[in-house]
Amino acid sequence: MEQLRIQIAGDLHDDVGARLTKVAMLTELMDRETAPTDKAKGRLQKISAATREVIQAMDEIVWTINPKNDTLDHLANYIFQYAQDYFQPTGVRCRLDVPAQLPDWPVTTEERHNLFMAVKESLNNILKHAAATEARVGLAVDHTGLTILVADNGRGFATDQPHKSGDGLSNMKQRLERIGGRLTLESQPGAGTRIKMELDGR
């Protein structure tokens, strides 16, 4: 089964990923050769953006199913790189609290997938709802387990009131519960938001 996962990950990356990259490059080339007043230019830009999003989704799938990434170190590196890339074009400063050293803990595919998707949703909420100028992503490990912190200096909200990101927060909690973890949220109007994801030690 592990060898099959490696083969599928490689095939997706080398074949499907390469084809999508070619589509994106050809679309961007056509966009550069199209006059600004041409109605097709806007459509080409949308196709290019959508293709890049599919390539990113493909990268996440390949990373998830590849058993070579079933370690805490790979999880941490992927989360930090994703957060940095996600906020880079947005004007939101991203602070990364990177541990100097991580234990050699195994992390299952299901744990990696659900933790990453929860982090991804929390970053999306910052950009979509928080009106923040700074985001912080941290990871810490001690004898009790793993903690991932995602925080922002945005507008915050009253946690006892309905919020626009309600479904997303509910999904994040379910993802953590699915792998035996916990998610806690702290927020106040005008004081930003802190989301803590915890998973027991190995």
N, C-alpha and C positions, 0 to 999 in steps of 0.2 A: 504493500500500500504506500509506504514512504517513497519508494522508487517511482511509483506511478504519479504521485504528487509532484515530484521533481520534474518528471517528464512533461506533465501538463503545464506546469509553470513555465518551463523552458519553451514549449511550443507556443503558448500564448504570447510570451515576450518576443520571441524571434520571428514568428509568423504574423499573427494578428497585429501585434504592436507595431511591427515594421510597416505593415500595409496602412495602418491608420496614420502613422507618421508621414508616409508618402502622400496620403490624401491631404493632410494638413499643409505640407510644404507646397503642393501644387495649388491649393486654394489660395495660400498667401502670395504665391507668385502671380496668380491671376489678379488678385486684389491690387498688387503693385502696378500691374500693367493696365488697370482699368481707370478711366478718367474719374475724378472726384464727383462729377455731375452725373455719371452713369447710374441709373437706378439699380443695376446689378451689384454695385460696390457694397451697399449695405447688406445684401443677401450673402455675398461672399464672406464678409466679415463675420456674419452670424454662423455660417457654415464652419469657418475656421475656428471660432471660439468653441462651438459645440464639439468639433473634432478633438480639440485640445482637452476638453472636459472628459471625453470618452477615453482618451489616452491616459489621463490621470486616474480614472476609475479602473482601467485595465491594470495600471501599475499597482494599485491597491489590491486588486484581486490576486495578481501574481505574487505579491509580497505575502498575502494572507495564506495562500495554499502551499507555499514553498516551506517544507519542514526545516530547511537550513536556518530559518528565521525564528525557530521556536525557542528563543532565549530572551531573557530580560534585557540584555544589552542591545539586541536587534530591535526590540520593541521601543526602548528608550530613544535610540538613534532615529528611528523612523518617525516617532511622534515629534521630536524636536525639529527635525528637518522639515516635516510637513508644516508645523506651526510657523516656522521662519519663512518658508515659501508662501504660505497662505496670506500672511500679513504684509509681506514685502511691498506689493504694489498698492496698498490701501491707505498708507499714511498713518496707520496705527502702529505704534512702537511695540515690538514684541521682546519681552525679557525672558530669557531661558535660565532656569535654575538647574544646572546640569551637575549631577553627582560626580565627585572625583573618581569614584570607583564603584562598580556594581558587583554584587555576588553572582556567581555562576548558576543562576536559577533557571530551570526549564520553565517555559510558558507554553501552554497548549495553544493550538490553532484557534480554538473557540475563545480562549481568554484573550489572545492577541486581537482577534477580530472585534470582539465586543468592547474591549478597552479603547482601541483605536477609534471605533465608530462613536463611542461616547465622547471622546476628546474632540473628534471632528465636529460633532453636533454642538458642543459647548463653544468652540471657536466660531462657528457659524452664527450662534446666538449673539456673541459679542459684536460681530460685524453688523448683524441685522437689526439688533434691538438696543444695544447698550449705549450707543453714541460715545464710545470710549476713545481715549487718545493713547491708552497703554493697556496691553494685555500681558499676563504673566503665566508661563507654563513651567511647572516644576515637578520633579520626581524625587521621592525619597524612599529609602529602604532601611528598616531596622529589624530587630528580632521578632516584631509582631507581624511584619509583612510589608507590602508595597502601598505607597500613597502617591497618587497623581493629583496635583493641584492646578486648577485653571481659574484665574482671577482677572478682573478688569477694574478700571477706575471710572466706569461709566455711570449712567444715571441711576442704576439700581432699581429695586421695586419692592413693594410690600409682599412678603412671601405668603401672607394669609389672604391675598386677593388674587383673582384670576389674572393671568398674564399671557401675552401674545405667544410666548415660547412654551406654553403649558404642555402641549403634546410632545414637544421635543424633550422636555424635562422628564416627562413620564416615561418616554421611550428609553432615555438614558438610565433611569433607575431600574427599569426592567432588564436592560442589558447587564448591569452590574449584578442584579439578583440572579440572573441566569447562570453566572459563573461563580456564585457564592460570595459575591462582593457587596459593598455598600456604597451608596452615594448620598452625600449630605450637601445641602445648599445653604449659604448665608447671604442675605442681601437686605439692604435698606435703601429707601429713596435717597438719592444723592450720595450714596456711599459705596457704589459699585457692587459687584457680585463675586462670591467665592464658591467654587464647586470642588468638592473633595471626593475622590474615588479611591476606595480602599479594597485591597485584596490580601487575604491572610498569607503568611509566609509559607515557604515550601516545606 
